[in-house]
Amino acid sequence: MKSQDIGFFGFGVVLVSLALFFGGCSDPSVGGDDPIIPGGDLSSSSAGNSSSGGGNSSAGTDLDINWVQIPSGSFIRGATTVNLSAYRISKTEVTQKDYAFIMGQNPSGIVGADFPVSNVTWFDAVRFCNALSKEMGLDTAYVYSNTGPGGVLVNLAIDYSAHAVRLPTEAEWEFAIRAGTSETYYWGAATADRYAHYASTAGIIAVATLLPNNFGLYDMAGNVEEWCSDWYSAYLSGASIQDPSGPALGSERVLRGGSWESSISDLRSDARAKDIPAISNDARGFRVVLISGIQPADE
């Protein structure tokens, strides 16, 4: 893949009607956050308005992903210090509105424009990342030869250095949920249900309904569990590791954060889950990271 310079350009016209949107279904912040930009200066604020005009709508005619700058840093995992380079991560889980804007469909069983998209496989999340990268005029992080039965992406390779949108590595995800904390739960001694939607029978709720963590990120625990990029395995050991991305091969992908139906123990900052990447359900979604190659000015 050839890297492209990140310059300003207009969004293409993308219209997703209400019929299409529903057709697929029967506080401190480190570095601040920015709306998604169609290329260009990632520290600027701009909405991805389509030619239909107006603000955000349940029809998905606007793209409204906000990014939070995560600084370089480290956290302790057992006897290992995990070191990470700076990156940006979406402030919320990807919503149904934004998924429909990019992909032209909404697979979620419980419908709401500002609810997290759910019922997505790991492969669905990867295809969204590539499509969003192209919408932004960036490279794509995922390369594959073709699509097989069940939406499986054949001969998949991941370029973690690409200027692109991708799923967070498990280490990036854990650094983001901890937000500088070392407690079992990122809210410390506070009441869990002020920060996390869990142990419910009612299903998902709108993103950013509850309180964020110290990085300004919402729903890092609960609502929907989130796909990560890595294959699941025992952690790599060592005194210090830099930007780990998991093993090269595996059978199940990592899921983190717990969901609306999880018990409190599944919301721990170090809690791990796993599943076959072609499996989806209504308690499963994702958020994305942006590797832009552009360091924003200090804020």
Secondary structure, DSSP 8 states (H G I E B T S, - for coil): -----------------HHHHHHT-----SS-EEE--SSS-TTS---EE-TT-SS--TT--EE--EEEEE-SEEEEETTEEEEE--EEEESS--BHHHHHHHHS----SS--TTSB--S--HHHHHHHHHHHHHHTT---SEE-SEE-GGG-EET-EE-TTSSEEE---HHHHHHHHHTT--SSSTTTTS-GGGT-B-S-SS----TTSS---TTS---SSBSSEEEEEEE--S---SSEEES----S--SSEEEES--TT--GGGGSTT-EEEE-TT---TTEE---EEE-S------
